[in-house]
Amino acid sequence: MVAAADGNRAEKLGFTPGMVVQELGWDEDTDDDLRVDIEDRVGAEMLDEDSDDVIDVVVLWWRDDDGDLVDALMDAIGPLADDGYVWVFSPKTGTSGYVDPAEIAESAPTAGLTQTSVISLGDWSGSRLVQPKSRSAKRA
């Protein structure tokens, strides 16, 4: 697992100015500093689940008791742009709401995604999930 160093974590996570970002699963326990980093980096507020825009990145805050991760991922990829991706943020090992990394790794392919990286973000871990190139090519 790679740790995000000091500085703007959103930049290290691949967020760029002008991206359209949708946030799902927000609750009082989310990392507000990371949220601010992301919004500062993209230059706009993150959209909620009611948005009907085409999304570049989905930020999914996920905890052990949030339900079925495959279903949540299937819902998340619906509005994704062809080259869009999902960051699943879950509480780090040993904390309340902890999600076993194997659950994320196993849920991703079932939802049609591939896990490309995992990063430590203080009290949260992030898993980057992308759409296979073949899915993107078929949608074009």
Secondary structure by P-SEA (a helix, b strand, c coil): cccccccccccccccccbbbbbbccccccccaaaaaaaaaaaccccccccccccccccccccccccccaaaaaaaaaccccccbbbbbbbccccccccccaaaaaaaaaaacccccbbbbcccbbbbbbbccaaaaaaac
